[in-house]
Amino acid sequence: MAYVFSGLLGQLPMLAVLIAGFVLVSTRRAHIGARSATLALAGLGLLTFDLVLQSIWNVLFPRLVASLDLRAASFGLASFGVGLILALLTAIGIGLLIAALVSRSPRGPGPLQ
């Protein structure tokens, strides 16, 4: 139980950052542009989904280890597979946030010549 609690407690700062990101992007949508806001919200949504999946995995993995009679290699393979999927989701989410940043159209006058 302490393992589950500490794992979930450790993810609260990331949840707070994601919620703040949703609020900031939503309130500044007109300033940053529709395309950038959409990409940012998609990235934040994917990162939030990833965080939920990580939390579920943190709760389920110790129970799987305790309840199933499998070899260590089987648990290692399952952990690797889930970890790979979660890492891909994180990478795609961050990629969407980067795309939102670079797709923002510049404001104001062009460069002086």
Secondary structure, DSSP 4 states (H G I P E B T S, - for coil): -HHHHHHHHHTHHHHHHHHHHHHHHHHTHHHH-HHHHHHHHHHHHHHHHHHHHHHHHHHHHHHHHHH----HHHHHHHHHHHHHHHHHHHHHHHHHHHHHHHTPPP-SS----
